[in-house]
């Protein structure tokens, strides 16, 4: 690290602080602080807006030499465009959330088959087990970080008002799942023989069609759930 003293304006910065950065070349930008490189003595920012055009690829993770910064004026995050105005964009690690999501993941991946074997001989056991596994799948994939810009938090003020709506939608999808499976199982004895022939992997065309139909229904719900929550974040912000 260079033998330089931290300038006074750096006292106003912090991780995820949004502010107006004025540079010695006349550029004035609104940016979010995402890091500081002590070795190169550079401030790392995500540019929200600037009085000079920049390629979008250079707006994220832009490194600005500390010596070129004239001033930094903090700004409220809520006044910035999406997603910087999202109140739940940055969150600390939650042991309770980690424990819950881990339990759901293990229940879905390791507990599904034992549950099917346990309840398959009960009346409507297949549908009941499917509904339980389906519910775990939906909760995990709706709220976990699965490739989108961020995870959705149960305690976020943008998410909490949507939970009753998500629950009602889930009941509707569960009803559709049970109806689909019940109709398929009722039609199974009357299907042509080739529907019952097992492949080399031990799966019949009937089982494959039913599996992919249920998975398709599940992913439609996950997609619409996450769209609903992202829209709720935007509207709240």
DACORSUL-V610328 format. One record per backbone hydrogen bond with DSSP energy under -1.0 kcal/mol. CO is the residue of the C=O (numbers start at 1). NH is the residue of the N-H. E is the energy in kcal/mol with one decimal. If there is no record, write none. Layout:
co = (CO & CO)
nh = (NH & NH)
e = (E & E)
This chain:
co = (2 & 7 & 8 & 9 & 10 & 14 & 17 & 18 & 19 & 20 & 21 & 22 & 22 & 23 & 27 & 28 & 29 & 30 & 30 & 31 & 32 & 33 & 35 & 37 & 37 & 41 & 42 & 43 & 44 & 44 & 45 & 46 & 49 & 55 & 56 & 59 & 62 & 64 & 65 & 66 & 68 & 71 & 73 & 76 & 77 & 81 & 83 & 86 & 94 & 95 & 96 & 97 & 98 & 99 & 100 & 101 & 102 & 103 & 104 & 105 & 106 & 111 & 112 & 113 & 114 & 115 & 116 & 119 & 122 & 124 & 125 & 126 & 127 & 128 & 129 & 130 & 131 & 132 & 133 & 134 & 135 & 136 & 137 & 138 & 139 & 140 & 153 & 156 & 156 & 159 & 160 & 162 & 163 & 164 & 165 & 166 & 167 & 168 & 169 & 170 & 171 & 172 & 173 & 174 & 175 & 176 & 177 & 178 & 179 & 180 & 181 & 182 & 183 & 184 & 187 & 188 & 192 & 193 & 195 & 199 & 203 & 204 & 205 & 206 & 207 & 208 & 209 & 210 & 211 & 212 & 213 & 214 & 215 & 216 & 217 & 218 & 219 & 220 & 221 & 222 & 223 & 224 & 225 & 226 & 227 & 228 & 229 & 230 & 231 & 232 & 233)
nh = (4 & 10 & 11 & 12 & 13 & 17 & 33 & 75 & 31 & 73 & 29 & 70 & 71 & 26 & 23 & 51 & 21 & 48 & 49 & 19 & 46 & 16 & 44 & 41 & 42 & 66 & 37 & 64 & 34 & 35 & 62 & 32 & 30 & 58 & 59 & 47 & 45 & 43 & 68 & 69 & 24 & 22 & 20 & 79 & 80 & 84 & 86 & 89 & 98 & 99 & 100 & 101 & 102 & 103 & 104 & 105 & 106 & 107 & 108 & 109 & 110 & 115 & 116 & 117 & 118 & 119 & 120 & 122 & 125 & 128 & 129 & 130 & 131 & 132 & 133 & 134 & 135 & 136 & 137 & 138 & 139 & 140 & 141 & 142 & 143 & 144 & 156 & 159 & 160 & 162 & 163 & 166 & 167 & 168 & 169 & 170 & 171 & 172 & 173 & 174 & 175 & 176 & 177 & 178 & 179 & 180 & 181 & 182 & 183 & 184 & 185 & 186 & 187 & 188 & 190 & 191 & 195 & 196 & 206 & 202 & 199 & 208 & 209 & 210 & 211 & 212 & 213 & 214 & 215 & 216 & 217 & 218 & 219 & 220 & 221 & 222 & 223 & 224 & 225 & 226 & 227 & 228 & 229 & 230 & 231 & 232 & 233 & 234 & 235 & 236 & 237)
e = (-2.2 & -1.5 & -1.7 & -1.5 & -1.1 & -2.4 & -2.8 & -3.3 & -2.6 & -2.3 & -2.7 & -3.3 & -1.3 & -1.7 & -3.0 & -1.5 & -3.5 & -3.0 & -1.8 & -2.4 & -2.4 & -3.3 & -2.4 & -1.1 & -1.9 & -2.2 & -2.8 & -2.9 & -2.6 & -1.4 & -2.4 & -2.5 & -2.7 & -1.8 & -1.5 & -3.7 & -2.7 & -3.2 & -1.4 & -1.5 & -2.4 & -2.1 & -2.8 & -1.1 & -2.0 & -1.3 & -1.7 & -1.3 & -2.6 & -2.6 & -2.3 & -2.9 & -2.2 & -2.2 & -2.4 & -2.3 & -2.6 & -2.3 & -2.2 & -2.7 & -2.6 & -1.6 & -2.1 & -2.4 & -2.0 & -2.0 & -1.5 & -1.4 & -2.6 & -2.4 & -2.7 & -2.3 & -2.3 & -1.9 & -2.6 & -2.9 & -2.0 & -2.1 & -2.5 & -2.5 & -2.4 & -2.4 & -2.5 & -2.0 & -1.9 & -2.2 & -1.0 & -1.1 & -2.5 & -1.9 & -1.3 & -2.6 & -2.4 & -2.3 & -2.3 & -2.1 & -2.1 & -1.7 & -2.2 & -2.8 & -2.2 & -1.9 & -2.5 & -2.8 & -2.3 & -2.4 & -2.5 & -2.7 & -2.3 & -2.2 & -2.6 & -2.0 & -1.7 & -1.2 & -1.3 & -1.5 & -1.6 & -2.2 & -1.9 & -1.9 & -1.7 & -2.4 & -2.6 & -2.4 & -2.6 & -2.6 & -1.9 & -2.2 & -2.6 & -2.3 & -2.0 & -2.2 & -2.5 & -1.9 & -1.8 & -2.3 & -2.6 & -2.4 & -2.8 & -2.5 & -2.0 & -2.2 & -2.3 & -2.4 & -2.3 & -2.0 & -2.1 & -2.2 & -2.6 & -2.5 & -2.4)
